[in-house]
Amino acid sequence: MTLEELVGSNITDNKMETVNHALEELLVSAQRQDCLTVGVYESAKLMNVDPDSVVLCVLATDEEDEDDIALQIHFTLIQAFCCDNDINILRVYGLRRLAQVLGEPSTVDNGGSEPKDYHCILVTNPQCQPLKCQALSEVSNYCEESRCKNQWVPYLSLQEG
């Protein structure tokens, strides 16, 4: 391994760690401000009604979702819609970590409610008081840098915490 490869790899690892942290911070902040839409169907409904309010679309999977053809079709359609409407998209591996970050209990509670569908998460920007946080800027910059490298749908792998 050359020095350039070693240094380049370290910079890339640091960048990914920074973006991972920024994404988690952004999602928690958006959740507190009621600017988060969770679920494939809920997200599709919102994008149909008000696509201009969406600033980020997070599509998340885990290993067991790789063979889910219906989910992959949903993702393809959502990605196409986001590209057509200039919405930043991020593919994330780590569904369980997303649930942890957003405070989802690991099991079904005694009330019998089903866990939320974290496969698709939208971050919206309310017109009256736009989200202004460093985390949103970092994630948006990462998406833009990826598009400049012809990677239209950047990928992150969240680490269990």
C-alpha positions in Angstrom: 0.0 0.0 0.0 1.4 3.4 -1.0 1.4 6.4 1.3 -1.2 8.1 -0.9 -3.5 5.1 -0.6 -3.1 5.0 3.2 -3.7 8.7 3.7 -6.6 8.8 1.2 -8.2 5.8 2.9 -7.9 7.5 6.3 -9.4 10.8 5.0 -12.3 8.8 3.5 -12.9 6.9 6.8 -12.9 10.2 8.7 -15.3 11.7 6.2 -17.7 8.8 6.5 -17.6 8.9 10.3 -18.3 12.6 10.2 -21.2 12.2 7.8 -22.6 9.2 9.9 -22.5 11.4 13.0 -24.1 14.3 11.1 -26.9 12.1 9.8 -27.7 10.8 13.3 -27.7 14.4 14.7 -29.9 15.6 11.8 -32.4 12.9 12.3 -32.7 13.5 16.1 -33.0 17.2 15.6 -35.6 16.9 12.8 -37.6 14.4 15.0 -37.6 17.0 17.9 -38.9 19.7 15.5 -41.5 17.4 14.0 -39.8 17.5 10.6 -39.5 13.8 10.1 -41.7 11.5 8.1 -41.2 7.8 8.7 -42.4 4.9 6.5 -42.4 4.1 2.8 -46.1 4.8 2.3 -46.2 7.9 4.5 -43.2 9.3 2.7 -44.7 8.7 -0.7 -47.9 10.5 0.4 -45.9 13.5 1.6 -43.8 13.7 -1.6 -46.9 13.6 -3.7 -48.5 16.5 -1.7 -45.5 18.7 -0.9 -42.2 17.6 -2.5 -40.7 21.1 -2.1 -40.6 20.7 1.7 -38.4 17.6 1.5 -34.7 18.2 2.0 -33.4 14.7 2.5 -34.7 11.2 1.8 -33.0 8.3 3.7 -33.6 4.8 2.3 -32.5 2.2 4.8 -32.0 -1.6 4.7 -30.4 -4.4 6.6 -29.2 -7.8 5.4 -32.6 -9.4 5.5 -34.1 -6.8 3.2 -31.7 -7.5 0.3 -34.1 -10.0 -1.3 -37.3 -8.0 -0.7 -38.2 -7.2 -4.3 -41.2 -5.1 -3.4 -39.0 -2.9 -1.1 -36.4 -2.5 -3.9 -39.1 -1.5 -6.4 -40.4 1.1 -3.9 -36.8 2.4 -3.4 -36.3 2.7 -7.2 -39.5 4.7 -7.6 -38.7 6.9 -4.6 -35.1 7.5 -5.9 -36.4 8.5 -9.4 -38.9 10.9 -7.8 -36.2 12.4 -5.6 -33.9 12.9 -8.6 -36.6 14.5 -10.6 -37.4 16.9 -7.7 -33.8 17.7 -6.6 -34.2 16.0 -3.3 -31.0 14.7 -1.7 -31.0 10.9 -1.3 -28.9 8.7 1.0 -28.9 4.9 1.1 -28.1 3.6 4.6 -27.2 0.2 5.8 -28.2 -0.1 9.4 -31.9 -0.2 10.0 -31.5 -1.2 13.6 -29.2 1.7 14.3 -31.7 4.1 12.8 -34.3 2.7 15.1 -32.0 3.2 18.1 -31.1 6.8 17.1 -34.8 7.6 16.8 -35.7 6.0 20.1 -37.6 2.9 18.8 -37.8 0.2 21.5 -36.1 -3.0 20.4 -39.2 -5.1 20.9 -43.0 -4.7 20.5 -44.3 -3.1 23.6 -47.0 -4.5 25.8 -49.6 -2.3 24.0 -49.1 -4.5 21.0 -48.1 -1.7 18.6 -46.0 -2.6 15.7 -42.5 -1.1 15.3 -42.2 1.8 12.8 -41.1 1.3 9.2 -37.6 3.0 9.1 -37.0 1.8 5.5 -37.8 5.4 4.2 -37.3 8.5 6.3 -37.9 12.0 5.0 -36.5 15.2 6.5 -38.7 18.2 5.8 -38.0 21.8 5.9 -41.0 23.8 7.2 -41.6 26.9 5.3 -42.3 29.0 8.4 -39.0 28.2 10.2 -36.5 26.4 8.0 -34.1 23.9 9.5 -30.7 25.5 10.0 -28.2 23.1 11.4 -24.6 22.2 10.6 -25.6 18.5 10.4 -28.0 19.2 7.5 -25.2 21.2 5.7 -22.7 18.3 6.2 -25.1 15.7 4.9 -26.2 17.9 1.9 -22.5 18.6 1.1 -21.8 14.8 1.1 -24.7 14.2 -1.2 -23.6 17.0 -3.6 -19.9 15.7 -3.6 -21.2 12.2 -4.4 -23.2 13.5 -7.4 -20.1 15.3 -8.6 -18.4 11.9 -8.6 -21.3 10.4 -10.6 -22.6 8.5 -7.5 -26.2 9.7 -7.6 -27.3 7.8 -4.5 -24.5 7.9 -1.9 -24.3 5.0 0.6 -23.5 5.0 4.3 -23.2 2.2 6.7 -24.3 3.0 10.3 -22.5 1.4 13.1 -24.4 -0.2 16.0 -24.1 2.0 19.1 
